[in-house]
Amino acid sequence: MADLLNEIITIGGTTAMTNPVNYTDLARWMDEGSDRVAWHVAEDNSSALLGFQWIGPHPDLPTDACDIATFAAIGKTGIGVGSALFETTKSAARRLGYKWINANIRADNTGGLTYYQSRGFEDYGRKTDVTLDNGQTVDKVLKRFDL
């Protein structure tokens, strides 16, 4: 998962993360949020990782909402990975007691905006001039999916 994410970070433009991650980072993230977090992976028939999706609480959201992040392997978009992940994630979000899912997407991430729109997310806000860890400034679109 770290390798997949680092490839996305290196290419840039689709995630707010700008620094590489490692196994320890991901393990720590998986432990955060205790019983209100869910991680799902998509693999092909040979167990190669195609993508992963995460939901969990966020300090800027009410307790009935969770944040979502989706990462697909480079070259593996448009083949149903994100659709399969989101179906599983929706069920997990309901089971965890969430009422809606928040997506915080870079405004220049056209693929991400299209993905969440196609899942039924609707725009509800925008953050302007968000400074990333590398100093770059971007806008972010806030989308929500009501469960």
Secondary structure as UniProt FT lines:
FT   HELIX           2..11
FT   HELIX           23..31
FT   TURN            32..33
FT   HELIX           34..36
FT   STRAND          38..43
FT   TURN            45..46
FT   STRAND          49..56
FT   TURN            59..60
FT   TURN            63..64
FT   STRAND          65..72
FT   TURN            74..75
FT   TURN            77..78
FT   HELIX           81..95
FT   TURN            96..97
FT   STRAND          100..106
FT   TURN            107..108
FT   HELIX           110..118
FT   TURN            119..120
FT   STRAND          122..131
FT   TURN            133..134
FT   STRAND          137..146
//
